[in-house]
Structures are given as C-alpha cells and as structure tokens.
Amino acid sequence: MSPTPIRLTSADVERYARLRLRMLLDSPWAFGASPEDDKGLDLAHLATTLAGETHAVFAIEAPSAPDQAPRERELIASTRVLRRTSPTFRHRATIWGVFVEPGRRGRGYGRAVTEAAVSHARTWPVVDYVDLRVNAAAPVAPRLYESPGFEAWEREPEATEVGGLRYDEIHMPLRLRVRGDE
C-alpha cells in the first residue's frame, strides 16, 4: 500500500514540532538549525507558517490504533515547500527538510512527501523550478530526488559543519515547465 501524504495545517502544529525535534536530533548535519535555535520549534511561528499561502508542509502519519483519532497520530515523515515571492525569484520554489523516521526508511515515504511537495509547487502560478539542496551524507540522496527528475548541478564543499565535521551539499533543481507553458 502506497503511503498517502497529507498537507499539514495549524491544527498540526504540536505533532509537527515533535517530528521536527526528532529530525534535528537524528540528522543534525542535514539541517541549518539546531534544537536550540530552530524557528520550526516555536509553536506560534510554526502555526503562522502552516497557515500561510507560500509554505506547505506534507507529512505521513503513523498507522493508527482502532480508537485513535487521525489528528492524534504521530508524524513519521515530512517535507516543506516554499514559494519564493521576491520579484527576481518568484519563478522558483524550494523543497527542504525531507525526513523519514529511521525505523521507517526504505518504504517510499521520502519519495511520497517529495512528490506531494512537487505536485503542490506545480499549482503555484509562475513557478517554473523547484530547487533543493541535499546533504551528501544523507543515506539515500541524491537517488531519491533523481527519480522525479531533479538533476545535480553543483556540489558545495563543506556547506555545513556539525560537531567539528563538515559536509558537502548537492544543489538539485527540477524544471516544472518552460516559461510560457500553460
């Protein structure tokens, strides 16, 4: 059975913040923030983000117990997509924060949330590209992103540093449409 991502809303703020903390603790080399300085852990900021028109967060919920309401289920995978709004970059969107709980990897969850984010980016007018940067230390990247069509074009050496170790990042854009296409 294929995993089905949902788009999170401000009602999901607490469970997304719990997943975000697990992301930062599990893969600190993959994020530009730490638990001490991450805006994504501030519930008020996060609620505003989840309600915004230029951001979307897609996630997969853990299977539920028979008596559990859907909004009580923990999130096990997610990603974010941001539509850039400045006049010089409004034709681009950015995906970041793709994460799958370690015990759930290899089941297609990362691909599912990434594809949901790309599909959503296609709905935004004038967005012709989706960009992402992936840490070279990520277990399945960049293979995960190549299948939907992202192409590596640059490797940024030592882009992040965590615990005295430095990690390269790979820049990968995906062209959604050619300018002028409807």
Secondary structure, DSSP 8 states (H G I E B T S, - for coil): -----EE--GGGHHHHHHHHHHHHHH-GGG-S--TTT-GGG-HHHHHHHHH-SSEEEEEEE----TT--GGGS-EEEEEEEEE--STTTTTEEEEEEEEE-GGGTTSSHHHHHHHHHHHHHHHSTT--EEEEEEETTSSSTTHHHHTTT----EEEEEEEEETTEEEEEEEEEEE---TT--
